[in-house]
């Protein structure tokens, strides 16, 4: 069982930045792919960014491309999401996900992940 704990959410003004972290209980070699998803009130959960164990390649949703960057530190078993130039439409609960089935490339569908964190709230004010 993989435990994922997100942190770093909060309230920020439009144009600001936040960095989310996700600490995993399992070693990086067990989590072949990791990703970030988000869910706004009344909306379905959507893919934000994904990364493999090798850290390359990554995959980023068009809505955040150029503003958000996903990275992982395998030595620390931690996943990150650097979010710059935040917009009010980025407001959502952000979830970290991990896949322990083998994967050679990032995954963008929620059903492709095996473990989920509890989420961290990001609120962007206009």
N, CA, C and O atoms as a DFTB+ gen file, in Angstrom:
504 C
 N C O
     1  1       0.842      -1.192       0.000
     2  2       0.000       0.000       0.000
     3  2       0.880       1.245       0.000
     4  3       1.808       1.363       0.801
     5  1       0.581       2.167      -0.901
     6  2       1.362       3.392      -1.011
     7  2       0.579       4.538      -0.389
     8  3      -0.582       4.767      -0.728
     9  1       1.211       5.242       0.504
    10  2       0.591       6.424       1.094
    11  2       1.189       7.672       0.464
    12  3       2.406       7.794       0.319
    13  1       0.315       8.590       0.094
    14  2       0.731       9.831      -0.551
    15  2       0.194      11.004       0.259
    16  3      -0.997      11.059       0.565
    17  1       1.063      11.929       0.601
    18  2       0.658      13.078       1.409
    19  2       1.055      14.358       0.685
    20  3       2.237      14.649       0.496
    21  1       0.033      15.116       0.286
    22  2       0.269      16.377      -0.407
    23  2       0.427      17.524       0.596
    24  3      -0.094      17.472       1.710
    25  1       1.149      18.548       0.179
    26  2       1.289      19.771       0.972
    27  2       1.623      20.919       0.031
    28  3       1.984      20.707      -1.126
    29  1       1.499      22.126       0.541
    30  2       1.889      23.295      -0.234
    31  2       0.749      24.112      -0.803
    32  3       0.977      25.169      -1.391
    33  1      -0.477      23.635      -0.636
    34  2      -1.608      24.401      -1.136
    35  2      -1.841      25.645      -0.297
    36  3      -1.224      25.836       0.751
    37  1      -2.750      26.491      -0.784
    38  2      -3.069      27.702      -0.046
    39  2      -3.797      28.712      -0.899
    40  3      -4.293      28.401      -1.982
    41  1      -3.852      29.927      -0.390
    42  2      -4.516      31.037      -1.071
    43  2      -3.446      31.946      -1.668
    44  3      -2.500      32.343      -0.988
    45  1      -3.611      32.266      -2.943
    46  2      -2.647      33.121      -3.622
    47  2      -3.387      34.027      -4.600
    48  3      -4.445      33.666      -5.115
    49  1      -2.834      35.182      -4.845
    50  2      -3.442      36.090      -5.818
    51  2      -3.086      35.661      -7.234
    52  3      -2.078      34.995      -7.470
    53  1      -3.934      36.058      -8.159
    54  2      -3.671      35.769      -9.559
    55  2      -2.303      36.306      -9.961
    56  3      -1.928      37.421      -9.599
    57  1      -1.567      35.497     -10.715
    58  2      -0.218      35.863     -11.105
    59  2       0.849      35.338     -10.165
    60  3       2.038      35.392     -10.477
    61  1       0.431      34.834      -9.022
    62  2       1.364      34.323      -8.034
    63  2       1.790      32.894      -8.316
    64  3       1.416      32.300      -9.327
    65  1       2.586      32.352      -7.394
    66  2       3.136      31.008      -7.556
    67  2       2.942      30.182      -6.293
    68  3       2.859      30.717      -5.187
    69  1       2.874      28.890      -6.475
    70  2       2.858      27.922      -5.381
    71  2       3.629      26.695      -5.842
    72  3       3.710      26.407      -7.036
    73  1       4.197      25.972      -4.868
    74  2       4.799      24.688      -5.173
    75  2       4.159      23.626      -4.294
    76  3       4.222      23.681      -3.066
    77  1       3.546      22.667      -4.953
    78  2       2.953      21.536      -4.248
    79  2       3.979      20.418      -4.115
    80  3       4.818      20.212      -4.992
    81  1       3.892      19.707      -3.008
    82  2       4.746      18.545      -2.780
    83  2       3.877      17.340      -2.469
    84  3       2.777      17.475      -1.933
    85  1       4.379      16.164      -2.807
    86  2       3.685      14.918      -2.514
    87  2       4.726      13.911      -2.040
    88  3       5.558      13.449      -2.822
    89  1       4.674      13.580      -0.768
    90  2       5.607      12.619      -0.196
    91  2       5.018      11.221      -0.285
    92  3       3.889      10.985       0.146
    93  1       5.786      10.297      -0.845
    94  2       5.335       8.923      -1.024
    95  2       5.974       8.010       0.015
    96  3       7.132       8.186       0.392
    97  1       5.201       7.037       0.467
    98  2       5.710       6.104       1.482
    99  2       6.573       5.006       0.880
   100  3       7.320       4.335       1.592
   101  1       6.469       4.823      -0.440
   102  2       7.232       3.796      -1.111
   103  2       8.400       4.416      -1.870
   104  3       8.381       5.603      -2.197
   105  1       9.392       3.621      -2.138
   106  2      10.540       4.127      -2.872
   107  2      10.155       4.451      -4.312
   108  3       9.186       3.921      -4.858
   109  1      10.934       5.322      -4.894
   110  2      10.647       5.767      -6.256
   111  2      10.658       4.603      -7.247
   112  3       9.948       4.630      -8.252
   113  1      11.451       3.603      -6.966
   114  2      11.522       2.477      -7.890
   115  2      10.226       1.680      -7.933
   116  3      10.026       0.882      -8.848
   117  1       9.333       1.885      -6.949
   118  2       8.050       1.183      -6.937
   119  2       6.942       1.975      -7.615
   120  3       5.901       1.425      -7.973
   121  1       7.172       3.252      -7.785
   122  2       6.143       4.110      -8.390
   123  2       6.601       4.497      -9.782
   124  3       7.266       5.513      -9.985
   125  1       6.228       3.662     -10.730
   126  2       6.714       3.851     -12.096
   127  2       6.247       5.148     -12.720
   128  3       6.951       5.748     -13.532
   129  1       5.066       5.575     -12.341
   130  2       4.551       6.840     -12.860
   131  2       3.822       7.563     -11.737
   132  3       3.181       6.944     -10.887
   133  1       3.933       8.878     -11.752
   134  2       3.213       9.699     -10.789
   135  2       2.596      10.869     -11.521
   136  3       3.039      11.248     -12.606
   137  1       1.566      11.439     -10.914
   138  2       0.889      12.530     -11.592
   139  2       0.138      13.434     -10.638
   140  3      -0.062      13.116      -9.466
   141  1      -0.266      14.553     -11.166
   142  2      -1.131      15.497     -10.469
   143  2      -2.446      15.637     -11.223
   144  3      -2.476      15.757     -12.448
   145  1      -3.515      15.619     -10.465
   146  2      -4.847      15.867     -10.987
   147  2      -5.471      16.977     -10.146
   148  3      -4.975      17.298      -9.065
   149  1      -6.547      17.555     -10.638
   150  2      -7.260      18.557      -9.856
   151  2      -8.758      18.428     -10.080
   152  3      -9.216      17.929     -11.108
   153  1      -9.497      18.888      -9.098
   154  2     -10.950      18.846      -9.195
   155  2     -11.531      20.113      -8.601
   156  3     -11.365      20.399      -7.416
   157  1     -12.214      20.866      -9.445
   158  2     -12.892      22.081      -9.009
   159  2     -14.324      21.728      -8.622
   160  3     -14.843      20.707      -9.074
   161  1     -14.970      22.544      -7.802
   162  2     -16.349      22.263      -7.382
   163  2     -17.279      22.094      -8.580
   164  3     -17.302      22.937      -9.477
   165  1     -18.032      21.022      -8.593
   166  2     -18.982      20.784      -9.645
   167  2     -18.396      20.270     -10.944
   168  3     -19.110      20.112     -11.935
   169  1     -17.089      20.006     -10.942
   170  2     -16.428      19.534     -12.153
   171  2     -15.782      18.171     -11.917
   172  3     -15.563      17.761     -10.777
   173  1     -15.485      17.486     -13.002
   174  2     -14.816      16.204     -12.898
   175  2     -13.321      16.407     -12.627
   176  3     -12.746      17.460     -12.902
   177  1     -12.730      15.356     -12.079
   178  2     -11.290      15.397     -11.848
   179  2     -10.573      15.423     -13.193
   180  3     -10.910      14.661     -14.099
   181  1      -9.584      16.303     -13.317
   182  2      -8.873      16.432     -14.579
   183  2      -7.372      16.291     -14.391
   184  3      -6.819      16.637     -13.347
   185  1      -6.741      15.782     -15.414
   186  2      -5.292      15.593     -15.433
   187  2      -4.593      16.941     -15.500
   188  3      -5.030      17.845     -16.212
   189  1      -3.504      17.067     -14.750
   190  2      -2.693      18.274     -14.784
   191  2      -1.313      17.976     -15.370
   192  3      -0.886      18.624     -16.325
   193  1      -0.617      16.991     -14.794
   194  2       0.729      16.673     -15.274
   195  2       1.135      15.287     -14.799
   196  3       0.669      14.811     -13.764
   197  1       2.022      14.635     -15.581
   198  2       2.481      13.301     -15.232
   199  2       3.961      13.150     -15.507
   200  3       4.542      13.888     -16.303
   201  1       4.572      12.166     -14.827
   202  2       6.004      11.943     -14.948
   203  2       6.293      10.478     -14.676
   204  3       5.560       9.826     -13.932
   205  1       7.361       9.955     -15.277
   206  2       7.750       8.579     -15.018
   207  2       8.855       8.515     -13.976
   208  3       9.370       9.542     -13.535
   209  1       9.212       7.295     -13.590
   210  2      10.261       7.113     -12.588
   211  2      11.567       7.700     -13.067
   212  3      12.340       8.231     -12.270
   213  1      11.823       7.612     -14.359
   214  2      13.078       8.122     -14.907
   215  2      13.089       9.637     -15.015
   216  3      14.105      10.235     -15.369
   217  1      11.933      10.266     -14.704
   218  2      11.723      11.723     -14.750
   219  2      11.657      12.290     -16.157
   220  3      11.466      13.493     -16.336
   221  1      11.809      11.449     -17.135
   222  2      11.705      11.936     -18.508
   223  2      11.107      10.831     -19.356
   224  3      11.619       9.714     -19.285
   225  1      10.096      11.036     -20.133
   226  2       9.499      12.345     -20.408
   227  2       8.442      12.731     -19.379
   228  3       8.092      11.941     -18.501
   229  1       7.942      13.955     -19.502
   230  2       6.804      14.404     -18.720
   231  2       5.662      14.744     -19.671
   232  3       5.851      14.863     -20.881
   233  1       4.489      14.895     -19.099
   234  2       3.299      15.216     -19.876
   235  2       2.516      16.263     -19.095
   236  3       2.297      16.101     -17.895
   237  1       2.097      17.316     -19.748
   238  2       1.400      18.418     -19.086
   239  2       0.153      18.782     -19.869
   240  3       0.180      18.841     -21.098
   241  1      -0.928      19.025     -19.167
   242  2      -2.180      19.415     -19.820
   243  2      -2.020      20.761     -20.522
   244  3      -1.279      21.632     -20.064
   245  1      -2.714      20.912     -21.619
   246  2      -2.619      22.148     -22.405
   247  2      -3.010      23.372     -21.573
   248  3      -2.463      24.458     -21.765
   249  1      -3.949      23.194     -20.657
   250  2      -4.448      24.324     -19.882
   251  2      -3.399      24.916     -18.940
   252  3      -3.536      26.056     -18.496
   253  1      -2.358      24.148     -18.635
   254  2      -1.336      24.631     -17.708
   255  2       0.056      24.641     -18.328
   256  3       1.029      25.020     -17.678
   257  1       0.143      24.232     -19.563
   258  2       1.451      24.158     -20.221
   259  2       2.107      25.533     -20.263
   260  3       1.473      26.534     -20.596
   261  1       3.391      25.557     -19.918
   262  2       4.114      26.816     -19.878
   263  2       4.021      27.526     -18.547
   264  3       4.760      28.479     -18.300
   265  1       3.117      27.074     -17.679
   266  2       2.950      27.684     -16.356
   267  2       3.280      26.694     -15.234
   268  3       3.834      27.089     -14.209
   269  1       2.948      25.431     -15.418
   270  2       3.161      24.405     -14.396
   271  2       4.285      23.461     -14.839
   272  3       4.426      23.143     -16.020
   273  1       5.075      23.028     -13.858
   274  2       6.155      22.083     -14.127
   275  2       6.132      20.971     -13.097
   276  3       6.104      21.225     -11.893
   277  1       6.144      19.734     -13.579
   278  2       6.173      18.579     -12.686
   279  2       7.590      18.031     -12.623
   280  3       8.261      17.882     -13.645
   281  1       8.033      17.735     -11.406
   282  2       9.342      17.123     -11.204
   283  2       9.225      16.118     -10.062
   284  3       8.235      16.109      -9.330
   285  1      10.236      15.283      -9.919
   286  2      10.270      14.369      -8.794
   287  2      11.702      14.192      -8.325
   288  3      12.639      14.205      -9.122
   289  1      11.855      14.029      -7.036
   290  2      13.162      13.764      -6.431
   291  2      13.111      12.334      -5.929
   292  3      12.540      12.067      -4.872
   293  1      13.695      11.423      -6.665
   294  2      13.614      10.009      -6.312
   295  2      14.340       9.693      -5.002
   296  3      13.955       8.769      -4.285
   297  1      15.359      10.439      -4.700
   298  2      16.089      10.213      -3.447
   299  2      15.223      10.531      -2.232
   300  3      15.399       9.954      -1.159
   301  1      14.283      11.458      -2.419
   302  2      13.397      11.862      -1.331
   303  2      12.004      11.268      -1.458
   304  3      11.137      11.521      -0.620
   305  1      11.785      10.475      -2.507
   306  2      10.453       9.893      -2.761
   307  2       9.381      10.971      -2.770
   308  3       8.305      10.790      -2.201
   309  1       9.671      12.071      -3.403
   310  2       8.772      13.218      -3.391
   311  2       8.509      13.728      -4.799
   312  3       9.414      13.829      -5.628
   313  1       7.251      14.044      -5.042
   314  2       6.789      14.603      -6.304
   315  2       6.474      16.078      -6.079
   316  3       5.994      16.460      -5.012
   317  1       6.742      16.899      -7.080
   318  2       6.491      18.330      -6.973
   319  2       5.667      18.834      -8.148
   320  3       5.663      18.248      -9.231
   321  1       4.969      19.940      -7.901
   322  2       4.300      20.655      -8.976
   323  2       4.544      22.133      -8.747
   324  3       3.976      22.731      -7.833
   325  1       5.386      22.717      -9.574
   326  2       5.635      24.149      -9.508
   327  2       4.589      24.860     -10.354
   328  3       4.471      24.601     -11.552
   329  1       3.840      25.744      -9.738
   330  2       2.755      26.437     -10.419
   331  2       3.054      27.926     -10.437
   332  3       3.125      28.568      -9.390
   333  1       3.227      28.467     -11.632
   334  2       3.515      29.895     -11.814
   335  2       2.381      30.567     -12.566
   336  3       1.584      29.905     -13.232
   337  1       2.314      31.885     -12.456
   338  2       1.292      32.670     -13.152
   339  2      -0.092      32.057     -12.939
   340  3      -0.824      31.799     -13.895
   341  1      -0.429      31.835     -11.702
   342  2      -1.707      31.188     -11.387
   343  2      -2.882      32.062     -11.770
   344  3      -2.820      33.290     -11.705
   345  1      -3.955      31.397     -12.170
   346  2      -5.175      32.060     -12.597
   347  2      -6.339      31.593     -11.724
   348  3      -6.276      30.507     -11.147
   349  1      -7.393      32.391     -11.618
   350  2      -8.549      31.970     -10.806
   351  2      -9.106      30.615     -11.239
   352  3      -9.609      29.862     -10.405
   353  1      -9.023      30.300     -12.516
   354  2      -9.536      29.009     -12.986
   355  2      -8.665      27.833     -12.569
   356  3      -9.030      26.683     -12.816
   357  1      -7.524      28.093     -11.943
   358  2      -6.699      27.025     -11.397
   359  2      -7.175      26.604     -10.009
   360  3      -6.662      25.637      -9.446
   361  1      -8.138      27.312      -9.464
   362  2      -8.665      26.979      -8.151
   363  2      -9.288      25.584      -8.166
   364  3     -10.164      25.287      -8.978
   365  1      -8.822      24.748      -7.265
   366  2      -9.279      23.355      -7.212
   367  2      -8.586      22.649      -6.047
   368  3      -7.676      23.186      -5.416
   369  1      -9.043      21.440      -5.790
   370  2      -8.294      20.537      -4.910
   371  2      -7.339      19.756      -5.802
   372  3      -7.752      19.160      -6.796
   373  1      -6.088      19.764      -5.449
   374  2      -5.057      19.095      -6.237
   375  2      -4.695      17.765      -5.569
   376  3      -4.437      17.697      -4.367
   377  1      -4.685      16.715      -6.388
   378  2      -4.409      15.373      -5.907
   379  2      -3.133      14.819      -6.543
   380  3      -2.858      15.019      -7.726
   381  1      -2.387      14.134      -5.730
   382  2      -1.221      13.399      -6.184
   383  2      -1.633      11.953      -6.411
   384  3      -2.432      11.408      -5.649
   385  1      -1.094      11.325      -7.455
   386  2      -1.422       9.938      -7.752
   387  2      -0.161       9.168      -8.112
   388  3       0.794       9.730      -8.648
   389  1      -0.171       7.879      -7.812
   390  2       0.976       7.025      -8.110
   391  2       0.512       5.736      -8.768
   392  3      -0.556       5.207      -8.461
   393  1       1.331       5.251      -9.667
   394  2       1.051       3.999     -10.369
   395  2       2.169       3.034     -10.044
   396  3       3.340       3.329     -10.287
   397  1       1.815       1.868      -9.487
   398  2       2.829       0.875      -9.161
   399  2       2.894      -0.244     -10.187
   400  3       3.712      -1.155     -10.062
   401  1       2.042      -0.181     -11.196
   402  2       2.184      -1.073     -12.340
   403  2       3.199      -0.443     -13.290
   404  3       3.317       0.779     -13.375
   405  1       3.923      -1.298     -13.998
   406  2       4.984      -0.785     -14.847
   407  2       4.437       0.188     -15.895
   408  3       3.367      -0.024     -16.465
   409  1       5.197       1.255     -16.131
   410  2       4.848       2.206     -17.170
   411  2       6.115       2.866     -17.676
   412  3       6.953       3.309     -16.891
   413  1       6.250       2.928     -18.982
   414  2       7.429       3.547     -19.582
   415  2       7.190       4.998     -19.952
   416  3       8.106       5.693     -20.391
   417  1       5.951       5.457     -19.775
   418  2       5.639       6.825     -20.150
   419  2       4.598       7.392     -19.185
   420  3       3.921       6.629     -18.495
   421  1       4.460       8.717     -19.126
   422  2       3.502       9.321     -18.201
   423  2       2.075       8.923     -18.543
   424  3       1.756       8.665     -19.704
   425  1       1.228       8.876     -17.540
   426  2      -0.178       8.509     -17.706
   427  2      -1.053       9.724     -17.435
   428  3      -0.746      10.530     -16.557
   429  1      -2.152       9.860     -18.191
   430  2      -3.007      11.036     -18.071
   431  2      -4.443      10.724     -17.676
   432  3      -5.256      11.637     -17.531
   433  1      -4.764       9.451     -17.502
   434  2      -6.125       9.067     -17.125
   435  2      -6.144       8.605     -15.673
   436  3      -5.249       7.888     -15.228
   437  1      -7.161       9.018     -14.947
   438  2      -7.228       8.697     -13.520
   439  2      -7.229       7.191     -13.265
   440  3      -6.635       6.731     -12.289
   441  1      -7.894       6.412     -14.134
   442  2      -7.993       4.975     -13.899
   443  2      -6.654       4.272     -14.070
   444  3      -6.517       3.105     -13.702
   445  1      -5.674       4.960     -14.617
   446  2      -4.355       4.356     -14.831
   447  2      -3.487       4.434     -13.580
   448  3      -2.380       3.895     -13.556
   449  1      -3.975       5.088     -12.563
   450  2      -3.230       5.220     -11.315
   451  2      -3.816       4.317     -10.252
   452  3      -5.011       4.022     -10.250
   453  1      -2.946       3.880      -9.340
   454  2      -3.347       2.906      -8.329
   455  2      -3.563       3.511      -6.948
   456  3      -4.337       2.971      -6.157
   457  1      -2.903       4.609      -6.646
   458  2      -2.953       5.182      -5.304
   459  2      -3.133       6.687      -5.395
   460  3      -2.631       7.335      -6.312
   461  1      -3.857       7.228      -4.430
   462  2      -4.189       8.651      -4.427
   463  2      -3.958       9.263      -3.055
   464  3      -4.138       8.606      -2.030
   465  1      -3.558      10.532      -3.048
   466  2      -3.471      11.285      -1.819
   467  2      -4.822      11.886      -1.463
   468  3      -5.799      11.721      -2.194
   469  1      -4.868      12.588      -0.330
   470  2      -6.113      13.173       0.149
   471  2      -6.416      14.514      -0.500
   472  3      -7.548      14.995      -0.433
   473  1      -5.431      15.111      -1.117
   474  2      -5.662      16.376      -1.808
   475  2      -5.263      17.588      -0.992
   476  3      -5.260      17.555       0.239
   477  1      -4.928      18.655      -1.693
   478  2      -4.605      19.930      -1.051
   479  2      -5.295      21.043      -1.826
   480  3      -5.287      21.057      -3.057
   481  1      -5.886      21.966      -1.098
   482  2      -6.688      23.030      -1.716
   483  2      -5.790      24.147      -2.231
   484  3      -4.904      24.631      -1.527
   485  1      -6.037      24.540      -3.464
   486  2      -5.387      25.713      -4.054
   487  2      -6.480      26.693      -4.442
   488  3      -7.390      26.353      -5.198
   489  1      -6.387      27.907      -3.924
   490  2      -7.371      28.931      -4.228
   491  2      -6.652      30.158      -4.773
   492  3      -5.754      30.708      -4.135
   493  1      -7.066      30.576      -5.967
   494  2      -6.450      31.731      -6.620
   495  2      -7.479      32.847      -6.686
   496  3      -8.536      32.694      -7.298
   497  1      -7.169      33.953      -6.061
   498  2      -8.092      35.085      -6.053
   499  2      -7.767      36.048      -7.188
   500  3      -6.613      36.207      -7.584
   501  1      -8.808      36.680      -7.695
   502  2      -8.621      37.609      -8.824
   503  2      -8.312      39.011      -8.351
   504  3      -8.127      39.912      -9.170
